[in-house]
Amino acid sequence: MGLTIPVHYVMVNYKFRKGKVMNFVTGQYDVCGTCLQGTINTSYDRLVGRFGKPTTYQEDGKTQVEWNIKFNDGTIATIYDWKEVVAPQKVTEWHVGGFNEMALINVIDEVI
């Protein structure tokens, strides 16, 4: 029987984590099998400022841009604009994917 920490408990403790240094690397990682872990409300410019320029997609029609991120704890996360009809620079709600909820937690910790 594993210990489960409710998401709201983790959210309350974000301020305590903010002072730490989170190492991550953006790039091309195997994200096959990742799925939606949650969303984050922020600007395109803030994401670019934190994670660099995203990968641009044209062929699938479901995403225009995406960041693939690997955190120092081994967590893989993706940030993407799912089925948006506006330009990425105008998107304010971004999907965060990963193999588990740590993807969302790490992304939020970096962005806030």
N, CA and C atoms as an extended XYZ file, in Angstrom:
336
Properties=species:S:1:pos:R:3:atomname:S:1:resname:S:1:resid:I:1 pbc="F F F"
N         0.855       -1.175        0.000 N   MET     1
C         0.000        0.000        0.000 CA  MET     1
C         0.898        1.235        0.000 C   MET     1
N         0.865        1.977       -1.108 N   GLY     2
C         1.712        3.162       -1.248 CA  GLY     2
C         1.080        4.397       -0.640 C   GLY     2
N         1.897        5.341       -0.334 N   LEU     3
C         1.452        6.619        0.207 CA  LEU     3
C         1.066        7.535       -0.944 C   LEU     3
N        -0.132        8.063       -0.916 N   THR     4
C        -0.594        8.977       -1.954 CA  THR     4
C        -0.740       10.364       -1.351 C   THR     4
N        -0.081       11.340       -1.983 N   ILE     5
C        -0.176       12.720       -1.527 CA  ILE     5
C        -1.204       13.423       -2.393 C   ILE     5
N        -2.265       13.959       -1.806 N   PRO     6
C        -3.261       14.662       -2.616 CA  PRO     6
C        -2.635       15.846       -3.346 C   PRO     6
N        -3.103       16.106       -4.557 N   VAL     7
C        -2.562       17.191       -5.370 CA  VAL     7
C        -2.684       18.522       -4.658 C   VAL     7
N        -3.793       18.784       -3.971 N   HIS     8
C        -3.964       20.063       -3.282 CA  HIS     8
C        -2.908       20.252       -2.199 C   HIS     8
N        -2.463       19.171       -1.578 N   TYR     9
C        -1.404       19.271       -0.565 CA  TYR     9
C        -0.086       19.702       -1.217 C   TYR     9
N         0.218       19.108       -2.349 N   VAL    10
C         1.430       19.463       -3.073 CA  VAL    10
C         1.369       20.916       -3.514 C   VAL    10
N         0.219       21.369       -3.999 N   MET    11
C         0.062       22.751       -4.450 CA  MET    11
C         0.353       23.730       -3.315 C   MET    11
N        -0.092       23.430       -2.120 N   VAL    12
C         0.138       24.304       -0.982 CA  VAL    12
C         1.632       24.443       -0.712 C   VAL    12
N         2.398       23.385       -0.960 N   ASN    13
C         3.816       23.384       -0.634 CA  ASN    13
C         4.715       23.912       -1.748 C   ASN    13
N         4.173       24.358       -2.862 N   TYR    14
C         5.002       24.876       -3.939 CA  TYR    14
C         5.893       26.025       -3.490 C   TYR    14
N         5.378       26.894       -2.635 N   LYS    15
C         6.174       28.036       -2.200 CA  LYS    15
C         7.425       27.585       -1.463 C   LYS    15
N         7.372       26.467       -0.781 N   PHE    16
C         8.540       25.959       -0.069 CA  PHE    16
C         9.569       25.399       -1.046 C   PHE    16
N         9.136       24.940       -2.209 N   ARG    17
C        10.029       24.362       -3.201 CA  ARG    17
C        10.635       25.429       -4.098 C   ARG    17
N        10.073       26.615       -4.144 N   LYS    18
C        10.464       27.615       -5.137 CA  LYS    18
C        11.913       28.046       -5.029 C   LYS    18
N        12.492       28.026       -3.873 N   GLY    19
C        13.859       28.492       -3.716 CA  GLY    19
C        14.921       27.539       -4.242 C   GLY    19
N        14.540       26.309       -4.576 N   LYS    20
C        15.533       25.333       -5.017 CA  LYS    20
C        15.873       25.500       -6.488 C   LYS    20
N        16.972       24.937       -6.882 N   VAL    21
C        17.385       24.960       -8.279 CA  VAL    21
C        16.893       23.673       -8.926 C   VAL    21
N        16.100       23.799       -9.991 N   MET    22
C        15.617       22.631      -10.714 CA  MET    22
C        16.386       22.540      -12.017 C   MET    22
N        17.116       21.492      -12.203 N   ASN    23
C        17.844       21.299      -13.447 CA  ASN    23
C        16.980       20.529      -14.425 C   ASN    23
N        16.982       20.967      -15.655 N   PHE    24
C        16.241       20.283      -16.701 CA  PHE    24
C        16.933       20.529      -18.025 C   PHE    24
N        16.611       19.685      -18.984 N   VAL    25
C        17.154       19.825      -20.323 CA  VAL    25
C        15.999       19.659      -21.294 C   VAL    25
N        15.883       20.581      -22.242 N   THR    26
C        14.876       20.428      -23.280 CA  THR    26
C        15.534       19.762      -24.483 C   THR    26
N        14.756       19.019      -25.230 N   GLY    27
C        15.309       18.341      -26.392 CA  GLY    27
C        14.345       17.319      -26.936 C   GLY    27
N        14.858       16.415      -27.712 N   GLN    28
C        14.050       15.366      -28.305 CA  GLN    28
C        14.162       14.111      -27.432 C   GLN    28
N        13.124       13.833      -26.679 N   TYR    29
C        13.082       12.659      -25.813 CA  TYR    29
C        11.975       11.740      -26.284 C   TYR    29
N        12.062       10.477      -25.894 N   ASP    30
C        11.024        9.519      -26.239 CA  ASP    30
C         9.804        9.812      -25.368 C   ASP    30
N         8.830       10.467      -25.950 N   VAL    31
C         7.625       10.833      -25.220 CA  VAL    31
C         6.451        9.930      -25.586 C   VAL    31
N         6.732        8.871      -26.337 N   CYS    32
C         5.694        7.920      -26.720 CA  CYS    32
C         5.110        7.280      -25.459 C   CYS    32
N         3.810        7.348      -25.312 N   GLY    33
C         3.150        6.786      -24.142 CA  GLY    33
C         2.839        7.799      -23.062 C   GLY    33
N         3.302        9.050      -23.240 N   THR    34
C         2.938       10.063      -22.260 CA  THR    34
C         1.473       10.429      -22.460 C   THR    34
N         0.857       10.949      -21.433 N   CYS    35
C        -0.536       11.371      -21.544 CA  CYS    35
C        -0.753       12.619      -20.688 C   CYS    35
N        -1.885       13.235      -20.886 N   LEU    36
C        -2.218       14.469      -20.189 CA  LEU    36
C        -2.187       14.268      -18.678 C   LEU    36
N        -1.446       15.138      -18.005 N   GLN    37
C        -1.383       15.133      -16.540 CA  GLN    37
C        -2.110       16.332      -15.953 C   GLN    37
N        -2.339       17.371      -16.779 N   GLY    38
C        -3.034       18.563      -16.318 CA  GLY    38
C        -2.737       19.727      -17.242 C   GLY    38
N        -3.172       20.894      -16.855 N   THR    39
C        -2.939       22.094      -17.655 CA  THR    39
C        -2.301       23.169      -16.791 C   THR    39
N        -1.685       24.120      -17.472 N   ILE    40
C        -1.089       25.259      -16.789 CA  ILE    40
C        -1.482       26.523      -17.553 C   ILE    40
N        -1.871       27.541      -16.834 N   ASN    41
C        -2.230       28.818      -17.436 CA  ASN    41
C        -1.039       29.758      -17.349 C   ASN    41
N        -0.476       30.026      -18.501 N   THR    42
C         0.674       30.919      -18.587 CA  THR    42
C         0.808       31.379      -20.031 C   THR    42
N         1.714       32.289      -20.269 N   SER    43
C         1.889       32.820      -21.621 CA  SER    43
C         2.963       32.048      -22.389 C   SER    43
N         2.878       32.132      -23.682 N   TYR    44
C         3.890       31.564      -24.579 CA  TYR    44
C         5.256       32.173      -24.248 C   TYR    44
N         5.293       33.490      -24.079 N   ASP    45
C         6.556       34.176      -23.794 CA  ASP    45
C         7.204       33.680      -22.501 C   ASP    45
N         6.389       33.405      -21.500 N   ARG    46
C         6.937       32.897      -20.238 CA  ARG    46
C         7.536       31.507      -20.434 C   ARG    46
N         6.855       30.658      -21.207 N   LEU    47
C         7.380       29.318      -21.480 CA  LEU    47
C         8.683       29.389      -22.277 C   LEU    47
N         8.723       30.260      -23.279 N   VAL    48
C         9.951       30.430      -24.070 CA  VAL    48
C        11.075       30.947      -23.182 C   VAL    48
N        10.756       31.888      -22.302 N   GLY    49
C        11.761       32.431      -21.398 CA  GLY    49
C        12.330       31.382      -20.454 C   GLY    49
N        11.525       30.425      -20.088 N   ARG    50
C        11.966       29.399      -19.136 CA  ARG    50
C        12.576       28.182      -19.822 C   ARG    50
N        11.942       27.712      -20.918 N   PHE    51
C        12.344       26.453      -21.544 CA  PHE    51
C        12.974       26.612      -22.927 C   PHE    51
N        13.053       27.848      -23.433 N   GLY    52
C        13.615       28.051      -24.764 CA  GLY    52
C        12.558       27.889      -25.849 C   GLY    52
N        13.003       27.962      -27.089 N   LYS    53
C        12.068       27.860      -28.209 CA  LYS    53
C        11.519       26.444      -28.311 C   LYS    53
N        10.219       26.324      -28.625 N   PRO    54
C         9.611       24.993      -28.743 CA  PRO    54
C         9.893       24.363      -30.103 C   PRO    54
N         9.580       23.086      -30.183 N   THR    55
C         9.564       22.396      -31.463 CA  THR    55
C         8.281       22.813      -32.172 C   THR    55
N         8.349       23.040      -33.470 N   THR    56
C         7.172       23.437      -34.243 CA  THR    56
C         6.652       22.242      -35.028 C   THR    56
N         5.333       22.053      -34.979 N   TYR    57
C         4.689       20.977      -35.721 CA  TYR    57
C         3.747       21.564      -36.743 C   TYR    57
N         3.650       20.949      -37.877 N   GLN    58
C         2.717       21.389      -38.900 CA  GLN    58
C         1.823       20.245      -39.373 C   GLN    58
N         2.325       19.014      -39.324 N   GLU    59
C         1.662       17.915      -39.994 CA  GLU    59
C         0.455       17.310      -39.283 C   GLU    59
N         0.421       17.268      -37.972 N   ASP    60
C        -0.673       16.549      -37.313 CA  ASP    60
C        -1.943       17.367      -37.121 C   ASP    60
N        -1.837       18.678      -37.114 N   GLY    61
C        -3.019       19.517      -36.963 CA  GLY    61
C        -3.564       19.602      -35.548 C   GLY    61
N        -3.004       18.861      -34.613 N   LYS    62
C        -3.489       18.891      -33.237 CA  LYS    62
C        -2.643       19.764      -32.336 C   LYS    62
N        -1.369       19.887      -32.652 N   THR    63
C        -0.492       20.778      -31.893 CA  THR    63
C         0.330       21.606      -32.864 C   THR    63
N         0.577       22.844      -32.476 N   GLN    64
C         1.416       23.727      -33.279 CA  GLN    64
C         2.838       23.769      -32.737 C   GLN    64
N         2.959       23.735      -31.405 N   VAL    65
C         4.264       23.776      -30.750 CA  VAL    65
C         4.279       22.834      -29.557 C   VAL    65
N         5.503       22.412      -29.189 N   GLU    66
C         5.648       21.508      -28.050 CA  GLU    66
C         7.053       21.633      -27.480 C   GLU    66
N         7.141       21.555      -26.166 N   TRP    67
C         8.417       21.465      -25.478 CA  TRP    67
C         8.526       20.054      -24.918 C   TRP    67
N         9.669       19.415      -25.081 N   ASN    68
C         9.974       18.132      -24.450 CA  ASN    68
C        11.068       18.404      -23.431 C   ASN    68
N        10.804       18.037      -22.190 N   ILE    69
C        11.687       18.407      -21.087 CA  ILE    69
C        12.017       17.172      -20.257 C   ILE    69
N        13.277       17.050      -19.882 N   LYS    70
C        13.683       16.008      -18.943 CA  LYS    70
C        14.253       16.690      -17.712 C   LYS    70
N        13.640       16.430      -16.564 N   PHE    71
C        14.069       17.027      -15.308 CA  PHE    71
C        15.152       16.174      -14.662 C   PHE    71
N        15.896       16.775      -13.734 N   ASN    72
C        17.018       16.063      -13.112 CA  ASN    72
C        16.582       14.850      -12.304 C   ASN    72
N        15.321       14.749      -11.949 N   ASP    73
C        14.833       13.563      -11.236 CA  ASP    73
C        14.429       12.451      -12.210 C   ASP    73
N        14.652       12.679      -13.519 N   GLY    74
C        14.323       11.682      -14.535 CA  GLY    74
C        12.942       11.837      -15.136 C   GLY    74
N        12.136       12.737      -14.610 N   THR    75
C        10.785       12.943      -15.106 CA  THR    75
C        10.807       13.554      -16.504 C   THR    75
N        10.013       12.986      -17.389 N   ILE    76
C         9.829       13.516      -18.736 CA  ILE    76
C         8.502       14.267      -18.765 C   ILE    76
N         8.517       15.463      -19.328 N   ALA    77
C         7.294       16.260      -19.450 CA  ALA    77
C         7.197       16.843      -20.851 C   ALA    77
N         5.975       17.035      -21.299 N   THR    78
C         5.714       17.732      -22.552 CA  THR    78
C         4.757       18.878      -22.257 C   THR    78
N         4.966       19.986      -22.923 N   ILE    79
C         4.042       21.124      -22.834 CA  ILE    79
C         3.612       21.405      -24.261 C   ILE    79
N         2.304       21.490      -24.508 N   TYR    80
C         1.831       21.630      -25.881 CA  TYR    80
C         0.480       22.334      -25.934 C   TYR    80
N         0.175       22.875      -27.104 N   ASP    81
C        -1.078       23.601      -27.329 CA  ASP    81
C        -2.058       22.685      -28.073 C   ASP    81
N        -2.834       21.928      -27.355 N   TRP    82
C        -3.714       20.912      -27.918 CA  TRP    82
C        -4.934       21.524      -28.622 C   TRP    82
N        -4.988       21.308      -29.920 N   LYS    83
C        -6.126       21.700      -30.758 CA  LYS    83
C        -6.489       23.181      -30.647 C   LYS    83
N        -5.506       24.024      -30.515 N   GLU    84
C        -5.739       25.468      -30.475 CA  GLU    84
C        -5.886       26.002      -31.894 C   GLU    84
N        -6.761       26.978      -32.051 N   VAL    85
C        -6.965       27.589      -33.371 CA  VAL    85
C        -6.275       28.950      -33.474 C   VAL    85
N        -5.802       29.472      -32.357 N   VAL    86
C        -5.085       30.750      -32.370 CA  VAL    86
C        -3.588       30.478      -32.446 C   VAL    86
N        -2.828       31.484      -32.794 N   ALA    87
C        -1.370       31.372      -32.852 CA  ALA    87
C        -0.823       31.022      -31.467 C   ALA    87
N         0.253       30.249      -31.398 N   PRO    88
C         0.819       29.872      -30.096 CA  PRO    88
C         1.103       31.067      -29.185 C   PRO    88
N         1.479       32.204      -29.760 N   GLN    89
C         1.786       33.387      -28.956 CA  GLN    89
C         0.555       33.930      -28.220 C   GLN    89
N        -0.642       33.478      -28.611 N   LYS    90
C        -1.872       33.934      -27.957 CA  LYS    90
C        -2.487       32.887      -27.034 C   LYS    90
N        -1.910       31.699      -26.985 N   VAL    91
C        -2.430       30.633      -26.129 CA  VAL    91
C        -2.097       30.941      -24.672 C   VAL    91
N        -3.063       30.710      -23.781 N   THR    92
C        -2.821       30.921      -22.349 CA  THR    92
C        -3.033       29.657      -21.529 C   THR    92
N        -3.697       28.641      -22.086 N   GLU    93
C        -3.856       27.368      -21.376 CA  GLU    93
C        -3.094       26.286      -22.126 C   GLU    93
N        -2.100       25.719      -21.463 N   TRP    94
C        -1.211       24.740      -22.066 CA  TRP    94
C        -1.403       23.376      -21.421 C   TRP    94
N        -1.378       22.336      -22.233 N   HIS    95
C        -1.458       20.968      -21.736 CA  HIS    95
C        -0.065       20.513      -21.301 C   HIS    95
N        -0.034       19.756      -20.219 N   VAL    96
C         1.221       19.178      -19.739 CA  VAL    96
C         1.037       17.664      -19.729 C   VAL    96
N         1.909       16.996      -20.454 N   GLY    97
C         1.868       15.538      -20.518 CA  GLY    97
C         3.061       14.937      -19.812 C   GLY    97
N         2.944       13.665      -19.533 N   GLY    98
C         4.037       12.943      -18.908 CA  GLY    98
C         3.627       11.522      -18.611 C   GLY    98
N         4.518       10.790      -17.983 N   PHE    99
C         4.234        9.407      -17.600 CA  PHE    99
C         3.546        9.331      -16.238 C   PHE    99
N         3.652       10.418      -15.453 N   ASN   100
C         2.997       10.468      -14.141 CA  ASN   100
C         2.812       11.933      -13.733 C   ASN   100
N         2.195       12.155      -12.591 N   GLU   101
C         1.862       13.521      -12.151 CA  GLU   101
C         3.079       14.383      -11.823 C   GLU   101
N         4.245       13.769      -11.656 N   MET   102
C         5.453       14.566      -11.394 CA  MET   102
C         5.777       15.487      -12.567 C   MET   102
N         5.352       15.112      -13.767 N   ALA   103
C         5.576       15.983      -14.929 CA  ALA   103
C         4.894       17.327      -14.697 C   ALA   103
N         3.636       17.299      -14.300 N   LEU   104
C         2.888       18.533      -14.035 CA  LEU   104
C         3.487       19.290      -12.856 C   LEU   104
N         3.823       18.596      -11.811 N   ILE   105
C         4.391       19.237      -10.618 CA  ILE   105
C         5.694       19.949      -10.966 C   ILE   105
N         6.574       19.287      -11.707 N   ASN   106
C         7.858       19.906      -12.068 CA  ASN   106
C         7.680       21.098      -12.996 C   ASN   106
N         6.777       20.992      -13.956 N   VAL   107
C         6.541       22.117      -14.876 CA  VAL   107
C         5.997       23.311      -14.114 C   VAL   107
N         5.004       23.095      -13.286 N   ILE   108
C         4.436       24.204      -12.502 CA  ILE   108
C         5.507       24.825      -11.619 C   ILE   108
N         6.336       23.998      -11.015 N   ASP   109
C         7.393       24.502      -10.131 CA  ASP   109
C         8.379       25.392      -10.894 C   ASP   109
N         8.631       25.081      -12.144 N   GLU   110
C         9.544       25.890      -12.948 CA  GLU   110
C         8.905       27.180      -13.433 C   GLU   110
N         7.612       27.141      -13.698 N   VAL   111
C         6.950       28.291      -14.324 CA  VAL   111
C         6.497       29.329      -13.312 C   VAL   111
N         6.082       28.906      -12.115 N   ILE   112
C         5.590       29.890      -11.142 CA  ILE   112
C         6.721       30.596      -10.436 C   ILE   112
